[in-house]
């Protein structure tokens, strides 16, 4: 029973908060005070009166008074229905607004799911709920990092923390400065936040884009003009366009001839809202995933594994025509040697090197053999080297290394590290986790202009590997989008 409560704690919390809000609304919601800014100083107001213009017997007016610059009309529900209240200052017409009296006795203003007595409590509860969910995700994120840095769930949690932090700030702001938002307005504000969030990130995206583009031009000049070396420029342009896409979609819909989004109760308005919110959801989701990947990628690249390792896998890559290591591959081997020396100094424990990588059609020997030769030249005894020379990918590096370790080692769970280039550490760790290998990575340095472009390739590959999970999350977000738009449609059109 206890485990079930813990598992469904936020569902239970949501039900409790909804129940508290509903009970309070049932008790206090039969009376409601309409407020609006008249725009005059109290001494300039003659005499404010309010009468039922249409809907006699639906509500009764209890009091009409001026509070600061606001005109207030207090009403009480009598019977279910809709009523129009006309407010005047002497002979001057001030306002005509609509009230809905529900079967439960709750009075709402402007729309069926509009503002009511206790609606501010809903805003406060939503802010508290988001804060509770955010705190829990932060806790689980930190715990997950301690258990295994290389989890795709860590990226999603990091992105969710960023987005929920924005939602919490927006919730508190609305609760303090806009306490009379209706239910549909409260829910709609979270979807509107998507557009604002995307536009807010434009300056950051622009700066990142400029820096990435400069780096890419350096890469093109030093490494050659290939389409892969332009990925940074392409992503920078796409990112800048993406941040303004929701606003461009909104502008396009406002001026479109194939759909009418201006009629308040028209179907086109709600279709347009769905399209605009969908653009915002997709853009913000992948922005958060990108930021999460950057944060986790940098953390993984800077991580130093614990000094308790039995094996360290060195990931291969292209070697020179004479069978020697390129600077990139040499840096991986040097980083592995450096880690072995640090471990030996700290704990006195030796480590077995596993150079990994098969022989390409244009290579004279396998990458693993080339790495092994280099290790021997650096004083590593052959007895401390276990060669894996059949793999052609990072995934196979780990899979084949795992088999070699199982053949040699009787331990059920040997401690494993791996050495690769800094931009490749996180995705390598993800692949190891997929194979059930608990391993820690150490990253070798590479040139800054090369790192940025290579990391973008890693980001694209990471998203591709986890595309099913991303589609599931986006599907859930689309269902929420549909539900909120349906509620707004019901409030503005069907029930009103």
C-alpha positions as MATLAB code, in Angstrom:
seq = 'XXXXXXXXXXXXXXXXXXXXXXXXXXXXXXXXXXXXXXXXXXXXXXXXXXXXXXXXXXXXXXXXXXXXXXXXXXXXXXXXXXXXXXXXXXXXXXXXXXXXXXXXXXXXXXXXXXXXXXXXXXXXXXXXXXXXXXXXXXXXXXXXXXXXXXXXXXXXXXXXXXXXXXXXXXXXXXXXXXXXXXXXXXXXXXXXXXXXXXXXXXXXXXXXXXXXXXXXXXXXXXXXXXXXXXXXXXXXXXXXXXXXXXXXXXXXXXXXXXXXXXXXXXXXXXXXXXXXXXXXXXXXXXXXXXXXXXXXXXXXXXXXXXXXXXXXXXXXXXXXXXXXXXXXXXXXXXXXXXXXXXXXXXXXXXXXXXXXXXXXXXXXXXXXXXXXXXXXXXXXXXXXXXXXXXXXXXXXXXXXXXXXXXXXXXXXXXXXXXXXXXXXXXXXXXXXXXXXXXXXXXXXXXXXXXXXXXXXXXXXXXXXXXXXXXXXXXXXXXXXXXXXXXXXXXXXXXXX';
ca = [
       0.000    0.000    0.000;
       2.821    2.365    0.928;
       4.628    1.675   -2.360;
       1.434    2.350   -4.318;
       0.962    5.693   -2.536;
       4.556    6.696   -3.301;
       4.216    5.644   -6.946;
       1.045    7.668   -7.443;
       1.889   10.497   -5.022;
       1.460   13.303   -7.544;
      -1.822   11.924   -8.825;
      -3.030   11.769   -5.219;
      -1.720   15.292   -4.570;
      -3.533   16.563   -7.684;
      -6.799   14.950   -6.562;
      -6.445   16.430   -3.058;
      -5.738   19.916   -4.410;
      -8.630   19.699   -6.869;
     -10.930   18.552   -4.057;
      -9.836   21.450   -1.815;
     -10.417   23.972   -4.616;
     -13.795   22.455   -5.526;
     -15.052   22.366   -1.920;
     -13.932   25.943   -1.349;
     -15.649   27.020   -4.589;
     -18.872   25.276   -3.543;
     -18.829   27.069   -0.202;
     -17.663   30.532   -1.236;
     -18.440   30.521   -4.957;
     -22.152   31.240   -4.628;
     -21.140   34.853   -4.187;
     -18.827   36.652   -6.556;
     -17.412   40.174   -6.781;
     -16.902   41.555  -10.279;
     -14.046   44.057  -10.517;
     -12.940   46.281  -13.353;
     -10.846   49.415  -13.673;
     -13.128   52.378  -14.265;
     -10.210   54.725  -14.972;
     -11.428   57.560  -12.744;
     -10.377   58.710   -9.319;
     -12.949   57.966   -6.580;
     -13.699   61.692   -6.060;
     -14.630   62.054   -9.736;
     -17.249   59.290   -9.620;
     -20.869   60.427   -9.248;
     -22.926   57.399   -8.166;
     -22.296   53.849   -9.416;
     -25.288   51.557   -9.917;
     -25.699   48.046  -11.346;
     -28.868   46.392  -12.654;
     -29.715   43.043  -14.269;
     -30.066   43.880  -17.943;
     -31.040   40.344  -18.952;
     -31.522   37.186  -16.894;
     -33.711   38.199  -13.983;
     -33.825   35.495  -11.311;
     -30.419   34.071  -12.303;
     -28.339   36.233   -9.940;
     -29.105   39.019   -7.493;
     -26.972   42.112   -6.931;
     -25.965   42.454   -3.283;
     -23.783   45.548   -3.404;
     -22.125   48.023   -5.746;
     -19.171   50.087   -4.541;
     -15.916   51.782   -5.551;
     -12.577   50.535   -4.267;
      -9.709   52.754   -5.384;
     -10.046   53.006   -9.174;
     -12.035   49.742   -9.348;
     -15.781   49.448   -9.592;
     -16.984   46.370   -7.698;
     -20.300   44.571   -8.063;
     -21.065   41.780   -5.581;
     -23.628   39.206   -6.710;
     -25.158   35.942   -5.498;
     -26.444   33.027   -7.584;
     -30.160   32.165   -7.527;
     -30.811   29.754  -10.387;
     -28.749   28.145  -13.194;
     -28.442   30.311  -16.284;
     -26.836   33.357  -17.837;
     -27.303   36.973  -16.826;
     -26.064   40.313  -18.131;
     -25.256   43.084  -15.657;
     -25.292   46.739  -16.725;
     -23.119   49.112  -14.669;
     -23.581   52.893  -14.831;
     -22.123   56.019  -13.291;
     -25.171   58.259  -13.138;
     -26.353   58.389  -16.758;
     -22.973   57.265  -18.118;
     -22.682   53.655  -19.216;
     -19.586   51.976  -17.686;
     -19.750   48.290  -18.524;
     -21.950   45.376  -19.541;
     -20.676   41.965  -18.527;
     -22.030   38.437  -18.476;
     -22.285   36.071  -15.509;
     -22.972   32.337  -15.476;
     -24.720   30.673  -12.569;
     -23.900   26.940  -12.543;
     -26.095   24.146  -11.220;
     -23.675   23.874   -8.313;
     -24.390   27.523   -7.485;
     -20.930   28.739   -8.479;
     -20.911   32.081  -10.323;
     -18.382   32.663  -13.125;
     -17.693   35.823  -15.110;
     -17.362   36.295  -18.902;
     -17.155   32.562  -19.746;
     -18.577   29.293  -18.465;
     -15.110   28.390  -17.099;
     -14.288   32.005  -16.297;
     -13.187   33.626  -13.058;
     -15.012   32.702   -9.839;
     -14.556   33.105   -6.106;
     -11.679   30.753   -5.312;
     -10.115   30.817   -8.765;
      -7.030   32.468   -7.278;
      -6.785   29.471   -4.953;
      -6.583   27.313   -8.080;
      -3.636   29.414   -9.283;
      -1.882   29.077   -5.929;
      -2.459   25.312   -5.858;
      -1.131   24.981   -9.408;
       2.006   26.906   -8.446;
       2.480   24.697   -5.373;
       1.867   21.576   -7.463;
       4.431   22.615  -10.093;
       6.893   23.443   -7.291;
       6.371   19.987   -5.746;
       6.813   18.216   -9.102;
       9.892   20.345   -9.878;
      11.456   19.553   -6.491;
      10.830   15.835   -7.014;
      12.332   15.869  -10.512;
      15.403   17.738   -9.262;
      15.814   15.130   -6.501;
      15.410   12.212   -8.937;
      17.730   13.912  -11.440;
      20.496   14.290   -8.879;
      20.041   10.712   -7.677;
      20.043    9.415  -11.250;
      23.296   11.241  -11.970;
      24.892    9.572   -8.974;
      23.676    6.140  -10.052;
      24.414    6.439  -13.767;
      25.367    9.627  -15.554;
      24.709    8.070  -18.962;
      20.926    7.836  -19.137;
      18.716    9.369  -21.773;
      16.192   10.012  -18.984;
      18.710   12.439  -17.490;
      18.452   14.616  -20.606;
      14.657   14.680  -20.437;
      14.689   15.425  -16.700;
      17.194   18.238  -17.201;
      15.070   19.731  -19.990;
      11.921   19.326  -17.884;
      13.574   21.110  -14.964;
      14.315   24.067  -17.256;
      10.747   24.210  -18.589;
       9.009   23.662  -15.232;
      11.141   26.410  -13.704;
       9.694   28.754  -16.335;
       6.177   27.455  -15.594;
       6.659   28.034  -11.861;
       7.826   31.612  -12.394;
       4.837   32.228  -14.688;
       2.419   30.645  -12.188;
       3.628   32.772   -9.293;
       3.560   35.902  -11.482;
      -0.034   35.249  -12.597;
      -1.200   34.373   -9.080;
       0.194   37.663   -7.729;
      -0.552   40.108  -10.556;
      -3.515   38.462  -12.348;
      -5.566   36.827   -9.588;
      -8.837   37.007  -11.536;
      -7.938   34.827  -14.511;
     -10.583   32.258  -15.440;
      -9.927   28.526  -15.490;
      -9.569   28.420  -19.264;
      -7.275   31.466  -19.126;
      -5.065   29.792  -16.507;
      -4.638   26.657  -18.608;
      -4.255   28.682  -21.794;
      -1.518   30.764  -20.159;
       0.700   27.678  -19.947;
       0.334   27.104  -23.676;
       0.958   30.808  -24.330;
       4.101   30.418  -22.249;
       5.483   28.124  -24.966;
       5.445   30.935  -27.525;
       6.955   33.384  -25.047;
       9.577   30.840  -23.937;
      10.664   30.189  -27.512;
      10.888   33.917  -28.329;
      12.719   34.655  -25.053;
      15.486   32.236  -26.044;
      16.087   33.976  -29.394;
      18.938   36.237  -28.142;
      20.671   33.204  -26.614;
      20.146   31.199  -29.814;
      21.464   34.100  -31.897;
      24.644   34.447  -29.811;
      25.186   30.679  -29.861;
      24.566   30.676  -33.598;
      27.144   33.400  -34.247;
      29.797   31.659  -32.112;
      29.048   28.280  -33.687;
      29.182   29.738  -37.196;
      32.561   31.362  -36.511;
      33.817   28.039  -35.163;
      32.488   26.242  -38.234;
      34.283   28.592  -40.620;
      37.521   27.776  -38.796;
      36.681   24.080  -39.128;
      36.024   24.418  -42.872;
      39.301   26.262  -43.351;
      41.374   23.697  -41.441;
      39.572   20.397  -42.063;
      38.070   20.824  -45.529;
      34.732   21.713  -47.076;
      32.377   18.802  -46.417;
      28.678   18.874  -45.560;
      29.401   17.354  -42.148;
      31.649   20.277  -41.334;
      28.746   22.674  -41.929;
      26.381   21.048  -39.403;
      27.080   23.794  -36.867;
      26.062   26.509  -39.334;
      22.949   24.574  -40.377;
      21.839   23.941  -36.778;
      22.505   27.577  -35.822;
      20.247   28.821  -38.601;
      17.578   26.253  -37.757;
      17.732   27.144  -34.044;
      17.296   30.865  -34.700;
      14.387   30.194  -37.068;
      12.836   27.742  -34.595;
      12.766   30.281  -31.750;
      10.552   32.627  -33.800;
       8.553   29.873  -35.539;
       5.520   30.055  -33.157;
       5.318   33.804  -33.756;
       5.709   33.350  -37.510;
       2.941   30.737  -37.437;
       0.741   33.140  -35.467;
       1.435   35.951  -37.947;
       0.706   33.647  -40.867;
      -2.609   32.541  -39.372;
      -3.631   36.118  -38.617;
      -3.175   37.025  -42.297;
      -4.265   33.725  -43.862;
      -7.197   33.581  -46.291;
      -7.815   29.831  -45.955;
      -8.804   30.121  -42.275;
     -10.610   32.746  -40.185;
      -8.990   32.985  -36.751;
     -10.548   36.346  -35.856;
     -14.142   35.283  -35.105;
     -14.308   34.634  -31.358;
     -16.644   31.647  -31.580;
     -15.454   30.422  -34.966;
     -13.922   26.968  -35.379;
     -11.010   28.492  -37.284;
      -9.880   30.355  -34.168;
      -9.448   27.137  -32.213;
      -7.805   25.297  -35.104;
      -5.388   28.214  -35.384;
      -4.700   28.078  -31.625;
      -3.975   24.355  -31.853;
      -1.547   24.879  -34.754;
       0.209   27.750  -32.968;
       0.496   25.859  -29.681;
       1.725   22.752  -31.503;
       4.550   24.770  -33.053;
       5.430   26.115  -29.615;
       5.385   22.653  -28.012;
       7.696   21.118  -30.615;
      10.151   24.037  -30.595;
      10.366   24.369  -26.804;
      10.603   20.607  -26.285;
      13.608   20.225  -28.565;
      15.186   23.415  -27.214;
      15.001   21.926  -23.719;
      16.372   18.605  -25.009;
      19.234   20.456  -26.712;
      20.093   22.378  -23.538;
      19.828   19.187  -21.484;
      22.149   17.384  -23.902;
      24.682   20.226  -23.750;
      24.649   20.235  -19.939;
      24.982   16.442  -19.685;
      27.553   16.332  -22.492;
      29.789   18.879  -20.765;
      29.356   17.142  -17.420;
      30.243   13.761  -18.934;
      33.275   15.203  -20.751;
      34.645   16.690  -17.521;
      33.866   13.652  -15.369;
      36.739   11.712  -13.785;
      35.839    8.055  -13.058;
      36.419    6.543   -9.617;
      39.858    5.015   -9.160;
      38.635    1.432   -8.779;
      38.620    0.241  -12.381;
      39.709   -3.188  -13.647;
      39.523   -2.361  -17.380;
      39.596    0.692  -19.597;
      38.272    0.489  -23.172;
      39.950    2.807  -25.694;
      37.612    3.588  -28.580;
      39.242    3.467  -31.989;
      38.920    5.815  -34.936;
      40.715    6.413  -38.249;
      44.490    5.735  -38.201;
      47.198    7.037  -40.543;
      48.221    5.224  -43.725;
      51.442    3.991  -42.080;
      49.520    2.398  -39.184;
      50.319    5.058  -36.591;
      47.749    6.981  -34.588;
      46.194   10.254  -35.624;
      46.338   13.054  -33.064;
      42.670   12.435  -32.212;
      43.214    8.730  -31.510;
      46.528    9.344  -29.775;
      44.797   11.743  -27.371;
      42.347    8.959  -26.447;
      45.203    6.542  -25.752;
      47.140    9.173  -23.792;
      44.051    9.944  -21.706;
      43.676    6.242  -20.864;
      47.348    6.024  -19.851;
      46.967    9.172  -17.759;
      43.943    7.716  -15.961;
      45.788    4.450  -15.307;
      48.673    6.405  -13.771;
      46.301    8.472  -11.610;
      44.574    5.307  -10.378;
      47.892    3.590   -9.668;
      49.098    6.589   -7.678;
      45.839    6.963   -5.757;
      45.061    3.317   -4.951;
      47.967    1.197   -6.195;
      45.590   -0.707   -8.479;
      46.639   -1.706  -12.008;
      44.289   -1.625  -14.962;
      43.934   -3.687  -18.144;
      43.793   -1.709  -21.403;
      41.344   -2.810  -24.110;
      42.216   -1.050  -27.398;
      39.185   -1.411  -29.645;
      38.488   -1.039  -33.353;
      38.592   -3.165  -36.483;
      40.497   -2.770  -39.740;
      39.002   -0.492  -42.368;
      39.388   -1.117  -46.094;
      41.911    1.733  -46.321;
      43.871    0.814  -43.174;
      47.024   -1.346  -43.082;
      46.266   -2.761  -39.619;
      43.329   -2.669  -37.286;
      42.774    0.382  -35.120;
      43.072   -1.806  -32.008;
      46.480   -3.129  -33.085;
      47.650    0.407  -33.817;
      46.565    1.530  -30.355;
      48.222   -1.536  -28.796;
      51.510   -0.727  -30.545;
      51.342    2.789  -29.205;
      50.622    1.588  -25.648;
      53.629   -0.750  -25.770;
      55.805    2.127  -27.016;
      54.709    4.065  -23.932;
      55.850    1.323  -21.584;
      52.567   -0.544  -21.082;
      53.318   -4.312  -20.786;
      51.590   -6.574  -23.319;
      50.177   -8.606  -20.420;
      48.097   -5.527  -19.498;
      46.621   -5.204  -23.004;
      43.554   -7.077  -24.257;
      42.974   -6.402  -27.972;
      39.478   -6.158  -29.494;
      40.039   -5.778  -33.252;
      36.716   -6.737  -34.866;
      34.347   -3.854  -34.096;
      33.289   -1.195  -36.596;
      31.188    1.036  -34.315;
      31.058    2.305  -30.743;
      28.237   -0.115  -29.988;
      30.359   -3.041  -31.190;
      33.354   -1.671  -29.258;
      31.443   -2.197  -26.037;
      29.720   -5.429  -27.058;
      32.942   -7.150  -28.112;
      34.911   -5.760  -25.176;
      32.260   -7.115  -22.841;
      32.724  -10.614  -24.314;
      36.508  -10.425  -23.896;
      36.147   -9.298  -20.282;
      33.705  -12.114  -19.522;
      36.082  -14.657  -21.051;
      39.072  -13.420  -19.066;
      37.524  -12.262  -15.819;
      35.631  -14.403  -13.360;
      34.109  -11.403  -11.611;
      30.435  -10.871  -12.200;
      30.672   -7.092  -12.285;
      34.165   -5.846  -13.144;
      34.751   -2.102  -12.877;
      35.024   -0.643  -16.379;
      36.086    2.736  -17.736;
      36.340    3.937  -21.317;
      38.384    6.612  -23.040;
      37.101    8.580  -26.000;
      37.055   12.160  -27.241;
      35.245   14.614  -24.937;
      32.293   15.253  -27.278;
      31.692   11.495  -27.613;
      31.670   10.531  -23.918;
      27.972   10.901  -23.156;
      26.641    9.031  -26.185;
      29.230    6.287  -25.620;
      27.947    5.961  -22.067;
      24.373    5.698  -23.383;
      25.382    2.842  -25.687;
      27.180    1.082  -22.832;
      24.061    1.366  -20.672;
      21.992   -0.162  -23.470;
      24.263   -3.210  -23.340;
      23.940   -3.443  -19.572;
      27.527   -2.311  -19.057;
      28.063   -0.023  -16.093;
      31.029    2.034  -17.226;
      32.417    5.502  -16.600;
      33.938    7.581  -19.358;
      36.896    9.886  -19.492;
      37.208   12.438  -22.270;
      40.283   13.480  -24.185;
      40.649   17.041  -25.399;
      40.136   18.162  -28.962;
      40.270   21.492  -30.758;
      37.429   23.836  -29.836;
      36.342   24.460  -33.422;
      36.148   20.695  -34.007;
      34.404   19.985  -30.673;
      31.342   22.142  -31.378;
      30.569   20.601  -34.766;
      31.259   17.075  -33.515;
      29.007   17.617  -30.498;
      26.162   18.673  -32.789;
      26.537   15.352  -34.634;
      26.410   13.601  -31.256;
      23.227   15.492  -30.344;
      21.526   14.478  -33.592;
      22.611   10.859  -33.083;
      21.379   10.865  -29.464;
      17.948   12.199  -30.480;
      17.755    9.604  -33.257;
      18.606    6.726  -30.901;
      15.878    7.800  -28.494;
      13.307    8.870  -31.101;
      10.599    6.542  -29.769;
      10.782    8.110  -26.305;
      10.661   11.600  -27.823;
       7.611   10.685  -29.912;
       5.824    9.361  -26.808;
       6.511   12.570  -24.873;
       5.376   14.722  -27.810;
       2.218   12.606  -28.154;
       1.363   13.210  -24.482;
       1.980   16.947  -24.934;
      -0.289   16.951  -27.998;
      -3.065   15.300  -25.950;
      -2.713   18.023  -23.324;
      -2.806   20.613  -26.119;
      -6.029   19.094  -27.475;
      -7.592   18.903  -23.991;
      -6.846   22.544  -23.158;
      -8.085   23.787  -26.554;
     -11.225   21.690  -26.151;
     -11.856   23.214  -22.731;
     -11.419   26.728  -24.133;
     -13.784   25.846  -27.002;
     -16.394   24.471  -24.595;
     -16.114   27.561  -22.380;
     -16.209   30.154  -25.181;
     -18.642   28.499  -27.592;
     -20.602   25.438  -26.518;
     -21.480   26.218  -22.883;
     -21.476   29.990  -23.223;
];
